[in-house]
Amino acid sequence: MDCIFCKIISGEIPCSKIYEDDLFIAFLDIRPIRKGHTLIVPKRHFESLFDTPVEESAAIYAVTAKVAAAVREATKSTGINIIQNNGADAGQEVFHSHIHIIPRSHDDGLKFERQHDEYSGFEEMGKLAHRIHSLTE
C-alpha cells in the first residue's frame, strides 16, 4: 500500500510521535498550519470516517481530547481547532482517516472563513432534517 500514514505507522517513515496506543498513533504534522499541529491516525487503514469501524470511530475522540489538552498546554495556546476532512471535496489530502489538532491563539492570523448558505425557510430546513433523521435510524 502506498499510504504515507501506513508507512509512518510501520516505521518505514520517521515521525515526531507524541502518543501511541493499540489503536492510534499521534504525531506532529510535517507541514503544520501552526507549530504543534498534530495528526491522530488509526493504525488500521481506513480511507475516511465512513469506512472506520465503530471501535475506532468511538475511541478516537477520547484520544483526541487527551492529546488536544497536551498540545494546548505544551504550545500555551488559548484555543484548539479539531478538524476531520472526509473526501477530496472536503479537503482531505491523505486518504487514511485522521484528525487534525491545530493550536490557536488570538493573534495567530489564521482564519477559517466560511460562506454561509441559506435555507428558503423553516419548511426547507424541516424537510432536510427529516430526511437526515430517517437515515440515522
N, CA and C atoms as a LAMMPS dump frame, in Angstrom:
ITEM: TIMESTEP
0
ITEM: NUMBER OF ATOMS
411
ITEM: BOX BOUNDS ff ff ff
-5.0000000000000000e+02 5.0000000000000000e+02
-5.0000000000000000e+02 5.0000000000000000e+02
-5.0000000000000000e+02 5.0000000000000000e+02
ITEM: ATOMS id mol type element x y z
1 1 1 N 0.853 -1.183 0
2 1 2 C 0 0 0
3 1 3 C 0.893 1.239 0
4 2 1 N 0.521 2.225 -0.777
5 2 2 C 1.329 3.427 -0.904
6 2 3 C 0.73 4.572 -0.087
7 3 1 N 0.456 4.315 1.169
8 3 2 C -0.147 5.315 2.061
9 3 3 C 0.938 5.847 2.993
10 4 1 N 1.149 7.151 2.974
11 4 2 C 2.2 7.741 3.805
12 4 3 C 1.956 7.484 5.288
13 5 1 N 0.701 7.505 5.729
14 5 2 C 0.424 7.249 7.144
15 5 3 C 0.709 5.789 7.503
16 6 1 N 0.392 4.862 6.607
17 6 2 C 0.712 3.452 6.862
18 6 3 C 2.221 3.263 6.967
19 7 1 N 2.972 3.996 6.151
20 7 2 C 4.435 3.917 6.209
21 7 3 C 4.966 4.508 7.513
22 8 1 N 4.333 5.557 8.005
23 8 2 C 4.719 6.13 9.304
24 8 3 C 4.414 5.125 10.416
25 9 1 N 3.231 4.543 10.379
26 9 2 C 2.815 3.575 11.404
27 9 3 C 3.757 2.371 11.432
28 10 1 N 4.189 1.903 10.262
29 10 2 C 5.076 0.734 10.188
30 10 3 C 6.52 1.068 10.539
31 11 1 N 6.843 2.355 10.639
32 11 2 C 8.21 2.764 10.951
33 11 3 C 9.077 2.974 9.725
34 12 1 N 8.499 2.787 8.549
35 12 2 C 9.241 2.983 7.304
36 12 3 C 9.613 4.457 7.104
37 13 1 N 8.747 5.349 7.555
38 13 2 C 8.998 6.794 7.507
39 13 3 C 8.996 7.294 8.947
40 14 1 N 10.007 8.08 9.338
41 14 2 C 10.052 8.578 10.719
42 14 3 C 9.005 9.659 10.97
43 15 1 N 8.679 9.834 12.242
44 15 2 C 7.757 10.895 12.635
45 15 3 C 8.139 11.391 14.02
46 16 1 N 7.579 12.521 14.388
47 16 2 C 7.728 13.048 15.749
48 16 3 C 6.496 12.619 16.531
49 17 1 N 6.561 11.401 17.057
50 17 2 C 5.42 10.772 17.726
51 17 3 C 5.195 11.404 19.091
52 18 1 N 3.93 11.674 19.395
53 18 2 C 3.598 12.234 20.708
54 18 3 C 2.63 11.356 21.497
55 19 1 N 2.039 10.353 20.843
56 19 2 C 1.11 9.465 21.543
57 19 3 C 0.985 8.183 20.729
58 20 1 N 0.799 7.071 21.438
59 20 2 C 0.525 5.81 20.759
60 20 3 C -0.174 4.865 21.722
61 21 1 N -1.163 4.148 21.212
62 21 2 C -1.792 3.055 21.946
63 21 3 C -2.066 1.929 20.95
64 22 1 N -2.894 0.969 21.318
65 22 2 C -3.145 -0.171 20.433
66 22 3 C -3.862 0.213 19.141
67 23 1 N -4.658 1.281 19.182
68 23 2 C -5.479 1.652 18.03
69 23 3 C -4.962 2.847 17.24
70 24 1 N -4.237 3.765 17.907
71 24 2 C -3.9 5.046 17.282
72 24 3 C -2.449 5.436 17.483
73 25 1 N -2.004 6.307 16.605
74 25 2 C -0.731 6.986 16.759
75 25 3 C -1.004 8.471 16.521
76 26 1 N -0.32 9.324 17.263
77 26 2 C -0.432 10.77 17.062
78 26 3 C 0.976 11.313 16.887
79 27 1 N 1.127 12.193 15.907
80 27 2 C 2.434 12.769 15.623
81 27 3 C 2.262 14.18 15.075
82 28 1 N 3.352 14.954 15.15
83 28 2 C 3.317 16.315 14.641
84 28 3 C 3.251 16.297 13.117
85 29 1 N 2.41 17.165 12.561
86 29 2 C 2.28 17.305 11.113
87 29 3 C 3.574 17.907 10.569
88 30 1 N 4.114 17.31 9.52
89 30 2 C 5.37 17.791 8.944
90 30 3 C 5.184 19.12 8.207
91 31 1 N 3.943 19.432 7.826
92 31 2 C 3.609 20.72 7.195
93 31 3 C 2.528 21.399 8.042
94 32 1 N 2.912 21.888 9.205
95 32 2 C 1.901 22.387 10.147
96 32 3 C 1.265 23.708 9.72
97 33 1 N -0.004 23.834 10.031
98 33 2 C -0.676 25.127 9.899
99 33 3 C -0.159 26.055 10.984
100 34 1 N 0.066 25.489 12.174
101 34 2 C 0.695 26.185 13.305
102 34 3 C 1.606 25.179 13.996
103 35 1 N 2.671 25.646 14.621
104 35 2 C 3.543 24.731 15.354
105 35 3 C 2.72 24.02 16.422
106 36 1 N 2.882 22.716 16.487
107 36 2 C 2.081 21.897 17.392
108 36 3 C 0.939 21.187 16.682
109 37 1 N 0.695 21.53 15.412
110 37 2 C -0.346 20.876 14.603
111 37 3 C -0.079 19.369 14.64
112 38 1 N -1.045 18.639 15.136
113 38 2 C -0.904 17.208 15.395
114 38 3 C -1.929 16.42 14.595
115 39 1 N -1.54 15.23 14.173
116 39 2 C -2.443 14.316 13.483
117 39 3 C -2.655 13.085 14.352
118 40 1 N -3.907 12.685 14.505
119 40 2 C -4.247 11.439 15.192
120 40 3 C -4.745 10.48 14.12
121 41 1 N -4.075 9.33 14.031
122 41 2 C -4.297 8.415 12.918
123 41 3 C -4.586 7.005 13.443
124 42 1 N -5.676 6.374 12.985
125 42 2 C -5.89 4.967 13.329
126 42 3 C -4.754 4.123 12.753
127 43 1 N -4.329 3.117 13.488
128 43 2 C -3.256 2.253 12.997
129 43 3 C -3.721 1.381 11.831
130 44 1 N -4.99 1.016 11.834
131 44 2 C -5.524 0.274 10.692
132 44 3 C -5.925 1.286 9.622
133 45 1 N -5.787 0.901 8.361
134 45 2 C -6.066 1.819 7.259
135 45 3 C -7.563 1.855 6.937
136 46 1 N -8.129 3.039 7.059
137 46 2 C -9.496 3.321 6.625
138 46 3 C -9.426 4.622 5.854
139 47 1 N -10.093 4.69 4.715
140 47 2 C -9.991 5.873 3.868
141 47 3 C -10.572 7.118 4.528
142 48 1 N -11.704 6.975 5.2
143 48 2 C -12.361 8.139 5.8
144 48 3 C -13.206 7.69 6.988
145 49 1 N -13.866 8.644 7.618
146 49 2 C -14.77 8.354 8.727
147 49 3 C -15.804 7.306 8.329
148 50 1 N -16.252 7.361 7.09
149 50 2 C -17.331 6.491 6.636
150 50 3 C -16.91 5.03 6.519
151 51 1 N -15.611 4.766 6.477
152 51 2 C -15.092 3.397 6.402
153 51 3 C -14.582 2.903 7.749
154 52 1 N -14.527 3.783 8.734
155 52 2 C -13.92 3.462 10.021
156 52 3 C -14.913 2.708 10.9
157 53 1 N -14.53 1.533 11.409
158 53 2 C -15.429 0.772 12.282
159 53 3 C -15.746 1.523 13.577
160 54 1 N -16.834 1.127 14.199
161 54 2 C -17.307 1.78 15.416
162 54 3 C -16.231 1.801 16.502
163 55 1 N -15.475 0.712 16.65
164 55 2 C -14.454 0.664 17.705
165 55 3 C -13.501 1.858 17.607
166 56 1 N -12.95 2.09 16.42
167 56 2 C -12.026 3.212 16.247
168 56 3 C -12.741 4.556 16.246
169 57 1 N -13.876 4.639 15.571
170 57 2 C -14.544 5.94 15.49
171 57 3 C -15.038 6.409 16.851
172 58 1 N -15.416 5.491 17.726
173 58 2 C -15.839 5.876 19.079
174 58 3 C -14.641 6.222 19.952
175 59 1 N -13.569 5.468 19.821
176 59 2 C -12.4 5.653 20.689
177 59 3 C -11.556 6.865 20.322
178 60 1 N -11.619 7.299 19.079
179 60 2 C -10.705 8.363 18.646
180 60 3 C -10.967 9.685 19.371
181 61 1 N -12.198 9.927 19.794
182 61 2 C -12.471 11.207 20.447
183 61 3 C -11.933 11.268 21.867
184 62 1 N -11.836 10.141 22.545
185 62 2 C -11.19 10.133 23.864
186 62 3 C -9.699 10.434 23.71
187 63 1 N -9.082 9.83 22.698
188 63 2 C -7.669 10.101 22.421
189 63 3 C -7.492 11.556 21.995
190 64 1 N -8.399 12.047 21.163
191 64 2 C -8.323 13.435 20.701
192 64 3 C -8.374 14.4 21.875
193 65 1 N -9.262 14.169 22.822
194 65 2 C -9.368 15.054 23.991
195 65 3 C -8.07 15.046 24.793
196 66 1 N -7.501 13.875 25.001
197 66 2 C -6.255 13.747 25.767
198 66 3 C -5.1 14.456 25.057
199 67 1 N -4.945 14.191 23.766
200 67 2 C -3.839 14.78 23.009
201 67 3 C -4.043 16.285 22.834
202 68 1 N -5.277 16.717 22.58
203 68 2 C -5.548 18.15 22.418
204 68 3 C -5.199 18.921 23.684
205 69 1 N -5.515 18.364 24.841
206 69 2 C -5.168 19.028 26.107
207 69 3 C -3.657 19.158 26.247
208 70 1 N -2.923 18.12 25.861
209 70 2 C -1.461 18.166 25.938
210 70 3 C -0.889 19.176 24.945
211 71 1 N -1.431 19.213 23.726
212 71 2 C -0.976 20.178 22.719
213 71 3 C -1.245 21.596 23.2
214 72 1 N -2.435 21.817 23.741
215 72 2 C -2.787 23.155 24.234
216 72 3 C -1.814 23.603 25.312
217 73 1 N -1.52 22.733 26.266
218 73 2 C -0.614 23.106 27.349
219 73 3 C 0.818 23.299 26.839
220 74 1 N 1.29 22.39 26.008
221 74 2 C 2.674 22.459 25.517
222 74 3 C 2.923 23.685 24.653
223 75 1 N 1.902 24.101 23.897
224 75 2 C 2.065 25.249 22.996
225 75 3 C 1.588 26.554 23.617
226 76 1 N 1.038 26.463 24.827
227 76 2 C 0.477 27.64 25.511
228 76 3 C -0.589 28.319 24.65
229 77 1 N -1.32 27.515 23.883
230 77 2 C -2.373 28.068 23.03
231 77 3 C -3.626 28.352 23.858
232 78 1 N -4.431 29.256 23.349
233 78 2 C -5.662 29.635 24.045
234 78 3 C -6.899 29.032 23.392
235 79 1 N -6.679 28.294 22.316
236 79 2 C -7.773 27.627 21.62
237 79 3 C -7.235 26.47 20.808
238 80 1 N -8.122 25.603 20.391
239 80 2 C -7.751 24.426 19.588
240 80 3 C -8.828 24.224 18.524
241 81 1 N -8.41 23.995 17.285
242 81 2 C -9.331 23.514 16.26
243 81 3 C -9.133 22.013 16.127
244 82 1 N -10.231 21.288 16.102
245 82 2 C -10.206 19.85 15.856
246 82 3 C -10.984 19.635 14.565
247 83 1 N -10.279 19.107 13.565
248 83 2 C -10.845 19.038 12.22
249 83 3 C -10.654 17.643 11.648
250 84 1 N -11.673 17.157 10.963
251 84 2 C -11.536 15.938 10.177
252 84 3 C -12.15 16.2 8.814
253 85 1 N -11.357 16.028 7.773
254 85 2 C -11.816 16.196 6.399
255 85 3 C -12.103 14.814 5.825
256 86 1 N -13.268 14.634 5.247
257 86 2 C -13.664 13.345 4.679
258 86 3 C -14.015 13.523 3.212
259 87 1 N -13.122 13.079 2.338
260 87 2 C -13.315 13.198 0.897
261 87 3 C -12.575 14.394 0.332
262 88 1 N -12.202 14.278 -0.932
263 88 2 C -11.437 15.333 -1.6
264 88 3 C -12.176 16.668 -1.584
265 89 1 N -13.485 16.646 -1.771
266 89 2 C -14.25 17.891 -1.794
267 89 3 C -14.282 18.586 -0.441
268 90 1 N -13.948 17.848 0.618
269 90 2 C -13.889 18.432 1.962
270 90 3 C -12.454 18.805 2.343
271 91 1 N -11.514 18.619 1.425
272 91 2 C -10.132 18.998 1.691
273 91 3 C -9.233 17.872 2.164
274 92 1 N -9.725 16.628 2.141
275 92 2 C -8.875 15.512 2.559
276 92 3 C -7.768 15.322 1.532
277 93 1 N -6.519 15.309 2.008
278 93 2 C -5.363 15.144 1.13
279 93 3 C -4.745 13.759 1.245
280 94 1 N -4.729 13.197 2.446
281 94 2 C -4.218 11.845 2.663
282 94 3 C -5.428 10.966 2.953
283 95 1 N -5.627 9.956 2.119
284 95 2 C -6.836 9.147 2.231
285 95 3 C -6.629 7.961 3.177
286 96 1 N -6.315 8.333 4.4
287 96 2 C -6.24 7.444 5.556
288 96 3 C -6.884 8.275 6.659
289 97 1 N -7.982 7.818 7.185
290 97 2 C -8.752 8.577 8.172
291 97 3 C -7.837 9.168 9.243
292 98 1 N -8.047 10.43 9.58
293 98 2 C -7.233 11.085 10.605
294 98 3 C -7.906 12.362 11.079
295 99 1 N -7.461 12.822 12.232
296 99 2 C -7.969 14.056 12.831
297 99 3 C -6.814 15.023 12.997
298 100 1 N -7.079 16.293 12.695
299 100 2 C -6.107 17.366 12.895
300 100 3 C -6.405 18.071 14.215
301 101 1 N -5.37 18.319 14.996
302 101 2 C -5.458 19.18 16.174
303 101 3 C -4.567 20.381 15.878
304 102 1 N -5.164 21.567 15.845
305 102 2 C -4.422 22.774 15.484
306 102 3 C -4.494 23.764 16.637
307 103 1 N -3.34 24.053 17.271
308 103 2 C -3.341 25.022 18.372
309 103 3 C -3.566 26.432 17.842
310 104 1 N -4.278 27.236 18.624
311 104 2 C -4.639 28.588 18.191
312 104 3 C -4.345 29.606 19.278
313 105 1 N -4.196 30.858 18.848
314 105 2 C -4.091 31.989 19.768
315 105 3 C -4.829 33.164 19.147
316 106 1 N -5.165 34.139 19.963
317 106 2 C -5.999 35.248 19.482
318 106 3 C -5.322 36.046 18.374
319 107 1 N -4.019 36.028 18.298
320 107 2 C -3.313 36.855 17.317
321 107 3 C -2.594 36.031 16.247
322 108 1 N -3.04 34.79 16
323 108 2 C -2.306 33.94 15.058
324 108 3 C -2.587 34.258 13.592
325 109 1 N -3.612 35.048 13.312
326 109 2 C -3.909 35.444 11.946
327 109 3 C -4.566 34.366 11.099
328 110 1 N -4.767 33.197 11.65
329 110 2 C -5.385 32.104 10.912
330 110 3 C -6.894 32.311 10.892
331 111 1 N -7.468 32.255 9.726
332 111 2 C -8.909 32.475 9.583
333 111 3 C -9.547 31.263 8.91
334 112 1 N -10.601 30.789 9.496
335 112 2 C -11.426 29.773 8.864
336 112 3 C -12.69 30.493 8.408
337 113 1 N -12.56 31.171 7.303
338 113 2 C -13.69 31.926 6.759
339 113 3 C -14.676 30.939 6.155
340 114 1 N -15.932 31.221 6.332
341 114 2 C -16.904 30.343 5.702
342 114 3 C -17.988 31.152 5.028
343 115 1 N -18.425 30.615 3.935
344 115 2 C -19.517 31.207 3.187
345 115 3 C -20.8 30.602 3.732
346 116 1 N -21.75 31.426 4.065
347 116 2 C -22.995 30.924 4.634
348 116 3 C -24.003 30.636 3.527
349 117 1 N -24.557 29.447 3.587
350 117 2 C -25.641 29.071 2.697
351 117 3 C -26.937 29.424 3.423
352 118 1 N -28.016 29.537 2.707
353 118 2 C -29.278 29.9 3.347
354 118 3 C -30.384 28.95 2.918
355 119 1 N -31.254 28.647 3.865
356 119 2 C -32.471 27.9 3.57
357 119 3 C -33.538 28.894 3.151
358 120 1 N -34.489 28.419 2.365
359 120 2 C -35.59 29.293 1.963
360 120 3 C -36.528 29.559 3.135
361 121 1 N -36.436 28.728 4.164
362 121 2 C -37.265 28.9 5.351
363 121 3 C -37.252 27.636 6.188
364 122 1 N -38.045 27.65 7.255
365 122 2 C -38.08 26.503 8.159
366 122 3 C -38.67 25.258 7.498
367 123 1 N -39.509 25.428 6.497
368 123 2 C -40.068 24.264 5.812
369 123 3 C -38.957 23.48 5.113
370 124 1 N -38.079 24.176 4.404
371 124 2 C -36.962 23.508 3.738
372 124 3 C -36.032 22.858 4.766
373 125 1 N -35.76 23.574 5.86
374 125 2 C -34.916 23.019 6.923
375 125 3 C -35.551 21.76 7.503
376 126 1 N -36.846 21.816 7.736
377 126 2 C -37.559 20.681 8.311
378 126 3 C -37.513 19.461 7.411
379 127 1 N -37.679 19.662 6.108
380 127 2 C -37.631 18.544 5.164
381 127 3 C -36.249 17.89 5.16
382 128 1 N -35.21 18.719 5.148
383 128 2 C -33.858 18.169 5.154
384 128 3 C -33.559 17.48 6.484
385 129 1 N -33.969 18.089 7.588
386 129 2 C -33.762 17.474 8.905
387 129 3 C -34.466 16.121 8.97
388 130 1 N -35.677 16.045 8.442
389 130 2 C -36.429 14.79 8.436
390 130 3 C -35.706 13.734 7.6
391 131 1 N -35.205 14.134 6.436
392 131 2 C -34.504 13.192 5.56
393 131 3 C -33.237 12.666 6.242
394 132 1 N -32.472 13.56 6.856
395 132 2 C -31.252 13.143 7.559
396 132 3 C -31.608 12.247 8.739
397 133 1 N -32.606 12.655 9.521
398 133 2 C -33.032 11.865 10.686
399 133 3 C -33.426 10.449 10.276
400 134 1 N -34.165 10.324 9.181
401 134 2 C -34.619 8.999 8.744
402 134 3 C -33.445 8.095 8.375
403 135 1 N -32.327 8.67 7.981
404 135 2 C -31.148 7.881 7.622
405 135 3 C -30.303 7.503 8.83
406 136 1 N -30.623 8.052 9.991
407 136 2 C -29.878 7.706 11.208
408 136 3 C -30.546 6.589 11.993
409 137 1 N -31.733 6.212 11.604
410 137 2 C -32.479 5.182 12.342
411 137 3 C -32.106 3.791 11.898
